Amino acid sequence: MSFRPQPANVGGSHLDPVREHIATRVIGQKQLVDAMLICLLSDGHLLVEGLPGLAKTTAVKALAEAIEGNFHRIQFTPDLLPADLIGTDIYRPEKGEFEFRAGPLFHNILLADEVNRAPAKVQSALLEAMGEHQVTVGQVSYQLPKLFMVLATQNPIEHEGTYHLPEAQLDRFLMHVWVDYPNREEELAILQLDSRQQLAAPTPAPTEFSQRQLFSAREEVARLYLDPKLNNYIVDVVQASRNPGAYSKDLKRWCRFGASPRATIALARCARARAWLDGEEFVTPHHIQAVAKDVLRHRILLTFEGEAEGVTTDDFITRLLEYVAIP
């Protein structure tokens, strides 16, 4: 596959102040930071999973501080009601009519902390907001802000009092990133950062990355060149997740359901955003492979046999990418 030489693009450098501000709050966690920026550029939502104390909430707050717009955090609990999320109609006796009072969903960046602790009715309300960019109260639908991004966290342990996220809602998340423990050097740096923060005032946020700049960056990302051969490659990868038996008997034994067409769209969007952040003028197979796990991880269901053998969705995706031919 050949590409015409094009001038270098520095588009991704526009977000350097955002990265630098997050780095003053969070040590390491590059994969999480990259995933947040990719979802921001791709107009998508992010599911963050990891053990307690790994700076998931801190990273989201740091991102919100650097972006123009309002931010709200909701602690999801089993007694949460849809109205706590959407808002409700308030009766105004002086006017003799009901008036809608908007809930937390009408913020630009929403942190849904421990999203899997909310019951089904709340999940349904969040599903409409994420999928349709609107909420409905009674017979009236209200549009959410143009910039609306949900960053949800969930804890892989302590399953008491939690509700499994429905597959339809998982599919609404553009990416699902797993946050792991820091290495030794990063943990030493965390100690030093904590000591500095106790002795000094917090680092102020940089000049906010405006919504106008963000929407302009999204247009640049959408215009980034994606070769038709790579479109075919993306479709081949997603199709292979649905028909793994055409590539390997093991893959067929491990996979119960493959990825949806939303995964095809998400792979293309995220690959473009990844290339833009890297300062590239076009997408390469490397960019697609770099985002494949985070895009497909929550969209593939393994068989009981695969799980019994200790196979993870990441293992499945790795093997899948080895089998599907690169153009």
Long-range contacts (C-beta under 8 A, 24 or more apart in sequence): 1-227, 1-229, 1-230, 1-327, 3-225, 3-227, 3-282, 6-281, 6-282, 7-281, 8-279, 8-281, 9-276, 9-279, 9-280, 9-281, 10-279, 11-217, 11-220, 11-221, 11-276, 11-279, 12-276, 12-277, 12-278, 12-279, 13-279, 14-209, 14-213, 14-217, 15-209, 15-217, 15-277, 17-66, 17-206, 17-207, 17-209, 18-63, 18-66, 18-67, 18-206, 18-209, 20-206, 21-62, 21-65, 21-66, 21-203, 21-205, 21-206, 22-59, 22-62, 22-63, 22-66, 24-62, 24-203, 25-55, 25-58, 25-59, 25-61, 25-62, 25-203, 26-55, 26-58, 26-59, 26-62, 27-55, 27-182, 27-186, 27-189, 27-190, 27-193, 28-182, 28-183, 28-186, 28-189, 29-54, 29-55, 29-59, 29-179, 29-182, 31-177, 31-179, 31-294, 32-56, 32-59, 32-177, 32-179, 33-59, 34-274, 34-277, 35-175, 35-177, 35-294, 36-60, 36-63, 36-151, 37-273, 37-277, 38-174, 38-175, 38-270, 38-273, 38-274, 38-277, 38-291, 39-149, 39-151, 39-174, 39-175, 40-67, 40-149, 40-214, 41-214, 41-217, 41-218, 41-221, 41-273, 41-276, 41-277, 42-174, 42-218, 42-221, 42-266, 42-269, 42-270, 42-272, 42-273, 43-149, 43-218, 43-269, 44-149, 44-173, 44-174, 44-175, 44-266, 44-269, 44-270, 45-130, 45-149, 45-150, 45-151, 45-152, 45-172, 45-173, 45-174, 46-149, 46-150, 46-151, 46-152, 46-173, 46-174, 46-175, 46-176, 46-177, 47-115, 47-152, 47-153, 47-154, 47-170, 47-173, 47-175, 47-176, 47-177, 47-298, 48-151, 48-152, 48-153, 48-154, 48-176, 48-177, 48-179, 49-153, 49-154, 49-155, 49-156, 49-176, 49-177, 49-178, 49-179, 50-153, 50-155, 50-156, 50-178, 50-179, 50-180, 51-155, 51-156, 51-157, 51-179, 51-181, 52-155, 54-179, 54-180, 54-181, 54-182, 55-179, 56-153, 56-179, 57-111, 57-113, 57-153, 60-109, 60-111, 60-151, 60-153, 61-111, 63-109, 63-151, 64-109, 64-111, 65-205, 66-205, 66-206, 66-208, 66-209, 67-108, 67-109, 67-208, 67-209, 67-211, 67-214, 68-208, 68-209, 68-210, 68-211, 68-214, 69-107, 69-108, 69-109, 69-145, 69-147, 69-211, 70-107, 70-108, 70-109, 71-107, 71-108, 71-109, 71-110, 71-111, 72-104, 72-107, 72-109, 72-110, 72-111, 73-110, 73-111, 73-113, 74-104, 74-110, 74-111, 74-112, 74-113, 75-113, 75-114, 76-112, 76-113, 76-114, 76-115, 76-116, 76-117, 76-118, 76-122, 77-114, 77-117, 77-118, 78-117, 78-118, 78-119, 78-161, 78-163, 80-117, 80-118, 80-119, 80-122, 81-121, 81-122, 82-121, 82-122, 82-124, 82-125, 84-122, 85-122, 85-125, 85-126, 85-129, 86-125, 86-129, 86-135, 86-137, 87-135, 87-137, 88-137, 89-137, 89-138, 100-137, 100-140, 100-142, 102-142, 105-129, 105-135, 105-144, 106-142, 106-144, 106-145, 107-145, 108-145, 108-147, 108-148, 108-149, 108-211, 109-147, 109-149, 109-151, 110-148, 110-149, 110-150, 110-151, 111-151, 111-152, 111-153, 112-150, 112-151, 112-152, 112-153, 113-152, 113-153, 114-153, 114-154, 114-155, 114-162, 115-152, 115-153, 115-154, 115-165, 116-154, 116-155, 116-162, 116-163, 116-164, 116-165, 117-161, 117-162, 117-163, 118-163, 119-163, 120-163, 120-166, 123-163, 123-165, 123-166, 123-169, 126-150, 126-169, 127-166, 127-168, 127-169, 127-172, 130-169, 130-172, 130-173, 131-172, 146-211, 146-215, 147-211, 147-214, 147-215, 167-301, 170-298, 170-299, 171-260, 171-262, 171-298, 171-299, 172-262, 173-298, 174-266, 174-269, 174-270, 174-295, 175-266, 175-270, 175-291, 175-294, 175-295, 176-294, 176-297, 176-298, 177-294, 178-297, 217-276, 220-276, 221-269, 221-272, 221-273, 221-276, 222-272, 224-272, 224-275, 224-276, 224-280, 224-281, 224-282, 224-283, 225-281, 225-282, 225-283, 226-268, 226-271, 226-272, 226-282, 226-283, 227-282, 227-283, 227-327, 229-327, 230-271, 230-283, 230-284, 230-285, 230-288, 230-327, 231-268, 232-327, 233-285, 233-288, 233-324, 233-326, 233-327, 234-264, 234-267, 234-268, 234-271, 234-288, 235-264, 236-324, 236-325, 237-267, 237-288, 237-292, 237-320, 237-321, 237-324, 238-263, 238-264, 238-267, 238-296, 240-320, 240-323, 240-324, 241-296, 241-299, 241-300, 241-317, 241-320, 244-316, 244-320, 247-320, 247-323, 247-324, 248-319, 248-323, 250-319, 251-316, 251-319, 251-320, 251-323, 253-303, 253-305, 253-306, 254-302, 254-303, 254-305, 254-306, 254-309, 254-311, 254-316, 255-300, 255-301, 255-302, 255-303, 255-306, 255-316, 256-301, 256-302, 256-303, 257-300, 257-301, 258-299, 258-300, 259-296, 259-299, 259-300, 260-299, 262-299, 263-295, 263-296, 263-299, 266-295, 267-291, 267-292, 267-295, 267-296, 270-294, 270-295, 285-326, 285-327, 289-321, 292-317, 292-321, 293-317, 293-318
